[in-house]
Amino acid sequence: MNHRPQVKPDPRRALPAVDRLLASVRRGHPGLPEWAAREAVRRTLDQERVRLSSPDATRARSEAPIDPLGDLTQRAVSQAADLCRRRPTRVVNATGTVLHTHLGRAPLAPGAAEAAAAAAAGYSDLELDLGGGGRGDRISAVAEKLVLLTGAEAAHAVNNNAAALLLALDTLARGREVIVSRGELVEIGGSFRVPEIIERAGVKLIDVGTTNRTHREDYERAIGLDTGLLLKVHRSNFELRGFVAEVTLAELAELGRAHGLPVVEDLGSGTLVDLTAHGLPAESFVPSRLGMGADVVSFSGDKLLGGPQAGILLGSAACIADMRSNPLARALRLDKLSLAALDWTLEAYLDGRAEAEIPVLRQLLEATGSLEARARRLAERLGKVIGPESDVSVRRDRGVVGGGSLPGFELDSWVVTVKTSSPEEIAARMRLGQPPVLARVRDDRLWFDVRTLLEGDEAALETVLVEALGSRIR
């Protein structure tokens, strides 16, 4: 008697056809765009085929849902909604980190955002001289304002600070050696390392000193016939303490003059108003860095400056002119939206409106008394709408500036905390809210720092928190 081996049916054959699953998605969610629904259906079916083809296919079959069409429809709808979600999307920052790299760093002032929108909505005199009718210079207005604000001989702007450093090194030292302290070879966000950026500029990196101590004689010993410039890099996202030593910018500038070498400082983050009276470190004030003798100083536009993403270059007329004539400058140039926002931001500084109208400066300079009052109002508001299983409290806290700015400098702040049985889960739900709300989790509590809440954020935070908790407004 023949016993044929039993062939188990292939579970993938039970999957619905693309058109059937797409029809199910359309019936339940007719508002989804056609392209998103169709692509989500394709991806969902591909993922399910892979799952059912896994080595552990037996377990995969046993875990199959009772209603496969309904389950696949739900998954496809979720993917379609994610596909058509606009990016980047507005979020509520309740983390207390003012310049949060993952959240886009500095929020633009409303006026700057309006200027960018106006530049985008129609034609503009981006590269037109309206007076003469000929070709104009897209960067001239911004450069002039930067010179007026800083006292620099000349100025230029490119699309970010890494690009600014790249342009400076490529222009002033291509094919030659660049000397920098080993303690300043930092890694910035996204695993980008300063040494790699330097080498991409076509220069040879010469690092001197040790990780924690670098002296003037270390630079002097390294200077030779192939030396192109001396570079100082601000340790933007960490600090060295203890048995440390470094050569100041003024000392490095003096050494550069003695050997006929340009000195470039990558400041990373800088402001155009002196905030030392408010407790911020003097090193953040850009004009003071120029006053120490640097030939070129570069810094970001979307950090302490509070403007759009940009790399600002200030320095001697000769150095800036050489950089502007470098063919690489075109590849790194700012677009019209960023230029419009930067121009508005710089005008706010010139008008004396910056501290009142630029969000980053307002957040950094807000008094602790004002923060406490805001925290207590928010706590009272939340206490009225969340269930009795959660308790709300107001506490003092300390935060950081963030965005690779002012390492080691902390800000006194006030937070509202909410105790729940599963704060990590609630925080995850809030990140998927409308709008997403970002908070911190500590000591089994959600922590909402009011320093980084913008106008109208309290209402959004309340709504999203209530939905995440599954409570009802009484």
KAQUIUR-V575704 format. One record per pair of residues at least 24 apart in sequence whose ideal C-beta (glycine too) atoms are under 6 Angstrom apart, sorted by sequence separation. I is the first residue (numbers start at 0). J is the second residue. If there is no record, write none. Layout:
i & j
I & J
I & J
This chain:
i & j
294 & 318
309 & 333
392 & 416
436 & 460
177 & 202
181 & 206
434 & 459
229 & 255
391 & 417
418 & 444
176 & 203
177 & 204
178 & 205
179 & 206
181 & 208
436 & 463
43 & 71
173 & 201
180 & 208
181 & 209
182 & 210
211 & 239
309 & 337
389 & 417
390 & 418
416 & 444
417 & 445
176 & 205
178 & 207
181 & 210
264 & 293
269 & 298
389 & 418
172 & 202
266 & 296
268 & 298
307 & 337
389 & 419
416 & 446
43 & 74
169 & 200
182 & 213
215 & 246
229 & 260
262 & 293
268 & 299
432 & 463
43 & 75
168 & 200
169 & 201
211 & 243
212 & 244
213 & 245
228 & 260
235 & 267
262 & 294
263 & 295
264 & 296
265 & 297
266 & 298
309 & 341
414 & 446
415 & 447
180 & 213
228 & 261
229 & 262
230 & 263
231 & 264
232 & 265
233 & 266
261 & 294
270 & 303
307 & 340
168 & 202
233 & 267
268 & 302
269 & 303
307 & 341
414 & 448
429 & 463
40 & 75
161 & 196
165 & 200
215 & 250
228 & 263
268 & 303
306 & 341
39 & 75
42 & 78
218 & 254
222 & 258
412 & 448
11 & 48
378 & 415
306 & 344
377 & 415
412 & 450
429 & 467
39 & 78
193 & 232
252 & 291
374 & 413
428 & 467
11 & 51
39 & 79
178 & 218
252 & 292
10 & 51
252 & 293
300 & 341
374 & 415
249 & 291
370 & 412
371 & 413
425 & 467
36 & 79
39 & 82
178 & 221
248 & 291
370 & 413
35 & 79
367 & 411
23 & 68
248 & 293
35 & 82
24 & 72
28 & 76
31 & 79
35 & 83
23 & 72
176 & 225
183 & 232
185 & 234
10 & 60
175 & 225
176 & 226
177 & 227
20 & 71
24 & 75
32 & 83
176 & 227
177 & 228
178 & 229
179 & 230
24 & 76
175 & 227
305 & 357
15 & 68
177 & 230
305 & 359
172 & 227
305 & 360
172 & 228
171 & 228
374 & 449
373 & 449
271 & 348
370 & 449
370 & 450
377 & 457
384 & 465
385 & 468
386 & 470
385 & 470
277 & 364
100 & 188
362 & 450
384 & 472
171 & 261
167 & 263
302 & 402
164 & 265
303 & 404
302 & 404
148 & 271
280 & 405
167 & 295
164 & 297
163 & 297
149 & 285
150 & 286
267 & 403
268 & 404
149 & 286
160 & 297
151 & 289
160 & 299
163 & 310
162 & 310
159 & 308
163 & 312
160 & 310
159 & 310
170 & 321
170 & 322
156 & 309
157 & 310
156 & 311
170 & 325
166 & 322
155 & 312
169 & 327
154 & 313
166 & 327
151 & 313
152 & 315
153 & 316
149 & 313
152 & 316
155 & 319
166 & 331
153 & 319
155 & 322
236 & 403
155 & 323
235 & 403
238 & 406
162 & 331
237 & 406
238 & 407
236 & 406
158 & 331
157 & 331
158 & 333
156 & 333
105 & 301
104 & 301
105 & 305
141 & 341
148 & 348
141 & 342
144 & 345
140 & 342
98 & 302
125 & 335
118 & 335
119 & 336
118 & 336
115 & 336
118 & 339
115 & 339
114 & 339
115 & 340
114 & 340
111 & 340
114 & 343
111 & 343
107 & 340
110 & 343
111 & 344
108 & 356
108 & 357
106 & 358
105 & 359
97 & 362
104 & 402
98 & 400
99 & 401
100 & 402
95 & 398
97 & 400
98 & 401
97 & 401
98 & 402
96 & 401
98 & 404
95 & 412
91 & 434
94 & 437
90 & 434
89 & 434
90 & 435
91 & 436
92 & 437
93 & 438
94 & 439
90 & 437
95 & 448
93 & 447
97 & 451
93 & 448
95 & 450
95 & 451
92 & 451
91 & 456
91 & 459
91 & 460
